[in-house]
Amino acid sequence: MGPGIKSGDDVRAQKEYCMKEEFAQVVSWLEQHPLGYTLTALSALIVLAWLSNWVTRHILLRGLRRLIRATVLEKDRELTPLAFVSRLSNVIPALVVSIGIKAVPDLPAALVAVVENVSSAFIVLTVALALGDALNLANGLYQRRRNAHLRPIKGYVQVVKIVIYAIAAILVVASLIDRSPLILLSGLGAMAAVLLLIFQDTLLSLVASVQLSSNDMVRVGDWIEMPQLNADGDVIDIALHTVKVQNWDKTITTIPTKRMISDPFRNWRGMQESGGRRIKRSMYVDQQSIRFLSDEERSRLDRFALLDGYLSAKEAELESWNVSLSGGERDVVNRRRVTNIGTFRAYVERYLRKHPGIHQEMTLMVRQLAPTSDGLPLEIYCFTNTTAWLAYEGIQSDIFDHLLAILPEFGLRVFQHPSGADMRALGVSLSAPVPVPSAVLPGAQGSLS
């Protein structure tokens, strides 16, 4: 290589030397202007913090989003860890500011301490909120399990979050006042009574949540009834402090969790799991319509397919009883005879045994209750083979539609208080003129003197 030609290494070395000279000149100028030096260093620190935040969000989070799109979590945005990572990404610029503020020249020591303390408090707060998001994510993932509603963990998650936030609050205050957290913790002993008074509802709710969960008293999706709090519907949420119930009128009742332990409530889960729902309703029969059946009426009732064999078997039983009577006791008043109410009760029981909507493996009976001033209660006690509300009401209504319509065939009447139409009809009949016999008219022939 000739004497006037420089190699590549020489060129690079010359450029590096020139850059060093320029940098030294800039530093020398800045040292001669302290205010400009400080402002430049602060600007560089702010740009570096912003750049670190931008890199974290646009590189780390973008890569995480691509990873999530390949998983099932993309279908449920509430269960993605983006919120957790996004909060943690704010820690990096805070660390840059906390460390870089010491490199800024000519700053007052008090200002440097304040910036460091605020940065430390911000980092603690950010980490605490990120842990809260992580717990929410864990709870959401747990709720996706098939049997998660049997053992909800939302109350425990809230307790852990309260502990984390309490510790974070102590560390934030300690960072801001630049004191050891142990100094603050040493003063909590004197505040224990105050804290117990403030958090008594939280402690009671925590105990109640543990009892509800361990004893399996209530689950999300259960139908509960709590009349004293106007709650009658499905449980939609179980938290640390409250249990939310969506009533059948679509309103929402919020019940304090501790009231679920101290107050009685009815849980219809057993009914729903049994597969049958109870029908317990009475028909009030007019007692004046109850009588013995005549031979003609027994012959007419033999036409009912559901009574096939009942009347003949009953008559054979009664005839066997009556034959055993002595001659003087064979009077009609001493004999046993078939009644219309007994025949109707047998008809209703057989009707229920044949009904496709009635659960035949559960209790089924038709019984008479104590007579009242409203008539003789004939109670239907059975279970449907479905727990669906609409189907249950349809089956129950169909049964009583039929029984009320067939009741007159047995010579029975349903008791009903007089209505306005009955009173008007009675008034018309009383106001009609009554014919007077001519024998009692004045001046009539044959009248008594």
Secondary structure, 3 states (H helix, E strand, C coil): CCCCCCCHHHHHHHHHHHHHHHHHHHHHHHHHCHHHHHHHHHHHHHHHHHHHHHHHHHHHHHHHHHHHHCCHHHHCHHHCCHHHHHHHHCHHHHHHHHHHHHHCCCCCHHHHHHHHHHHHHHHHHHHHHHHHHHHHHHHHHHHCCCCHHHCCCHHHHHHHHHHHHHHHHHHHHHHHHCCCHHHHHHCCCCCHHHHHHHCHHHHHHHHHHHHHHHCCCCCCCCEEEEHHHCEEEEEEEECCCEEEEEECCCCEEEEECCHHHHCCCEECHHHHHHCCEEEEEEEEECHHHCCECCHHHHHHHCCCHHHCCHHHHHHHHHHHHHHCCCHHHCCHHHCCCCEHHHHHHHHHHHHHHHCCCECCCCCCEEEECCCECCEEEEEEEEEECCCCHHHHHHHHHHHHHHHHHHHHHHCCCECCCCCHHHHHHHHHHHHCCCCCCHHHCCCCCCCCC
